[in-house]
Amino acid sequence: MHELSIVMSIVDTVEKERGKQQADAVESIELDIGMISGVEMDAFYFAWDAGVSKTILENTKLKINRPPAKAKCTACGHSFAATSSFDACPECGNPFCDIISGKELRIKRMIVIKN
């Protein structure tokens, strides 16, 4: 389950940032997890509950955004909604397209508390 390693990486990143900000706690965290990022959301939520236990994120409010997948054809330039990284262009059938969004996996925002 790579979702647990993702959660642990988020915990590590937050701990480092909390230290830089000299914050006492993290009130909320907002994540972008794209629709074709490869993250299984049920497994992520399970890993989140287990991974943040007894950490700075244990009582933190979690918000997750799911950016949709969008691609652009490398041949004709047509932009379209994608369902996977391997979708062919619906205009010209070209199998080579650049993914514009939907593969994100990042911390978008974090609200810390300083006493």
Buried (B, 14 or more C-beta within 10 A) or exposed (E): EEBBEBBBEBBEBBEEBBEEEEBEBBEBBBBBBBBBBEBEEEBBBBBBEEBBEEBBBEEBEBEBEBBEBBBBBEEEEBBBEBEEEEBBBEEEEBEEBEBBBBBBBEBBEBEBEEE
